[in-house]
Amino acid sequence: MQAIDCSVLTVFAFVMAYVWFKISDKITPIRVSKETELEGLDGPEMGALAYPDFSVHTGPRVLG
């Protein structure tokens, strides 16, 4: 009975968290745009760049 109770509680918590975050995402998006994610969040959130000399390369990667 205790294992069933833990399983039911786990499923219930997951479903409720999933519904909560889906509703929250519709009201205010949780993730930032892909461009902002690639640029980094230092500028938009803090107003300053943490690593100004670091450049992001968005082109194709060459393995070799």
Secondary structure by P-SEA (a helix, b strand, c coil): caaaaaaaaaaaaaaaaaaaaaaaaaaccccccaaaaaaccccccccccccccbbbbccccccc
